[in-house]
């Protein structure tokens, strides 16, 4: 049974810190009244944390403890979990209200993140953070992480159980087509996803979050595979194949480039193309007109094609680059000007799901090095989001933006 966004269900632990209805210092706690004093103390500490930390230095003291924030593995949805510290972890679903909007966001878009044993939902306009315990995945291979209008899907590509995380509810075993193995990708509307066809290995099919196929297929081009599909940020898929990279939709296939796709956005593609003398340079392609222009920039790939993301307004791209060390480059798509973020990447999801732009193109979110960072598109200032929010976030590896407008 679904629950309202405003009223947590009975199996949630709800914590609200800050003013409410004009009364300063109101603290509402459900289900755990004996923790009242500890929660008040935690709220005071959170309120005193410095909001923004410039990269390269941290405030005095240790960073937020991730063991206390992350949920450990559990054997079934709704069962209790143990954090890596050995202490009891959060409830199957826990909600924290910070009492104010975050990042000055007034729109209703949300950021989701997946980590080991946990899915996090951040509602910036409401100032709310929801953590949902995720049962242990019976696979160490790649995992699809997709959001839609009703929640999130965590689906290993192996033939093992995946999980649905409906908004405000505990995780449950994913039904129907989601249990067949293979990747899953965002669909053309908020209520459908592309999933690997269990019957035909050279197709992806459109399915609802109930796991039922609509019967609408996408054909995988020759020389490619379901596992190499790249979400195109508009609800369809790109496939690297024989002779280049192809934009594939139901009943239509067109070649994007004979080179490599470096970054994808809803209005632009950024590609790496070479001439007959193997001289290569990045090329920006307008998705609506097909217009192309080369950039005077040199991008040293870190071996992760299509791991870059282009802002929704088409002005800048964030690309995972390398040599001598892996880094994030912010590239102006009009001028080719490059700006390297002052962050050495030690660990990052190689599937292109570690970076996402906000729908208004103001913020880039980056999951790397067991931290979640936010980067201003104009200022290029990079901030540890845990310190900005004043509460510890678990280590996340995959991110997804949900915009239900």
DAJOKA-V250358 format. One line per field, one symbol per residue. ss: DSSP state (H for helix, E for strand, L for the rest). phi: phi as a letter, one per 40 degrees, with the letter a starting at -180 (. if undefined). burial: # if it has 9 or more other ideal C-beta (glycine too) atoms within 8 Angstrom, else .. Layout:
BEGIN
ss: ???
phi: ???
burial: ???
END
This chain:
BEGIN
ss: LLLLLLLLLLLEEEEEELLELLELLLEEELLLHHHHHHHHHHHHHHHLLLLLLELLLLLLLLLLLHHHHLLLLLLLLLLLLELLLLLELLLLEEEEELLLLLLLLLLLLEEEEEELLEEEEEELLLLEEEEEELLLLLLLLLEEEEEELLEEEEEELLLLLLEEEELLLLLEELLHHHHLLLLEEELLLLLEEEEELLLLLLEEEEEELLLLEEEEEEELLLLLLHHHEEELLLLLEEEEELLEEEEEELLEEEEEELLEEEEELLLEEEEEEELLLLLEEEEEEELLLLLEEELLLLLLELLLLLLEEELLLLLEEEEEELLLLLEEEEEELLLLLEEELLLLLLLLLLLLLLEEELLLLLEEEEEELLEEEEEELLLLLEEEHHHHHLLLLLLEEEEEEELLL
phi: .cbcccbcccccbbbbbhcafgbcgcbbbbgbcccdcccccccccccccccbbcchabcdgccdcccccccccbcadgccbbcccgcdcccdbbbbbcgacbfgcbcccbbbabbcgabbbbccccgbbbbbcbdcccabcdbcbbbacbibbbbccccbcbbcbcdgbccacccfccccggcbacccacbbbcbccccbcbbbbcbcccgcccgcbbccccgbadcccbccgbgbbbbcacgibbcbbdgabaccacbbccabacbbbbbbbbcccgcbacbcbcccbgcbacbcabbcccgbdgccbbddcgcbbbbcbagcbcabbcbcccbgcbbcccacccbacccgbcbaccdcgcbbbbbafgbbbbbccccgcbbccccccgacbccbbbbabbbcc
burial: ..#....##..#########.....##.#......#..##..#..##.#...#.#........#########.#..#.#.#.#.....##.########.###.#.#.#######.#########.#########.#.#...######..#######..###############.############...#######.....#######.#.##..##.##..#.#..#####..######..#####....#.###.#######.#######.......######........#.#.#.##.#########.#########...########..#.#.##.#.#..##..########.#.######..#######..#.######################..
END
